[in-house]
């Protein structure tokens, strides 16, 4: 009797478990959503479209297809031009999203979409052009493979990868896909200059720190003192210094870079009101304000802004030091210089005849400094480097 009872209980348990399993399968199936794929999103009048319905990446063969709430066959032949939305239904599944199919006449022109560059770096921009035959098309809609629309005809890459684009316009066939490959820019490495996607190794023996100077009596070079007035009426006296870092293959002819690259970065140092000696870089960082800079190669020039200067520190034993030390980290998306090493100072850079209009604006505790645009119009390279005799040589 006990054996019969045990068999009965096992049978009841098995039936209960089988029922729960079926309910669980049903619940899982009811939560699955249908997805419709097609062999073509644009076809000509009279062509057939083949549909595939899946749920959780599993083919659902007996799902029904609908267009405008009318069931259609699979495959389906479109007989008129237009834009059609098709979706799938099946009992126990969530209805699919619409898949859009564009049906065009066989005698209309297709859009010819082209792009000016098929390979770019992050941060660069491509320009699209659209034509139909010999006619240039305007107001076309350009989208990428994710359906994101391009604003106008220019697209700027903000990440690396391979991107595909198509163009549409009423009255024309959709264009073929055009591709753009976006690559990461070369990363800055220690003791290198990089610009225009090229990396240059720095020549430490040619790293020089300059003071801007003017000619004094007996043709003596004097550190130039500048004065400016803040919006609060305070008169500020300052001297201007800059560093030149060049690549091992750097060469110029006149004022033109013919090989390699150079990075020139400026800073000003607040001076005493009537100083007898110059305060030079590295003496008091509270008096130093990093400005802007330039990185120039034979085929490119990039202006570096104040915010691009992450670090520009100098350590000198005296005003003139053949083996000073500089730490430089200036980077933006397109160019940069990273250098930790020796620097020679103090070199004279004569600005006596310079017509550059140097204007400074101090804001927010003297943190913001602006050069006038004229200051950066010309980047000149002195033919001879002349060392200053003493930091006592100041213009008054």
NORLIN-V619448 format. One record per helix or strand of 3 or more residues. SS is the DSSP state (2 for helix, 1 for strand). FROM is the first residue (numbers start at 0). TO is the last residue. If there is no record, write none. Layout:
BEGIN
[[SS | FROM | TO] [SS | FROM | TO]]
END
This chain:
BEGIN
[[2 | 1 | 30] [1 | 32 | 37] [1 | 41 | 43] [1 | 50 | 54] [1 | 63 | 66] [1 | 69 | 71] [1 | 81 | 88] [1 | 98 | 103] [1 | 111 | 114] [1 | 118 | 120] [1 | 124 | 131] [1 | 140 | 143] [1 | 153 | 155] [1 | 160 | 167] [1 | 177 | 182] [1 | 191 | 194] [1 | 197 | 201] [2 | 203 | 205] [1 | 207 | 214] [2 | 216 | 218] [1 | 220 | 222] [1 | 225 | 228] [1 | 234 | 246] [1 | 250 | 252] [1 | 255 | 258] [1 | 260 | 269] [2 | 284 | 286] [1 | 287 | 296] [1 | 300 | 303] [2 | 305 | 307] [1 | 308 | 314] [1 | 320 | 330] [1 | 334 | 349] [2 | 372 | 375]]
END
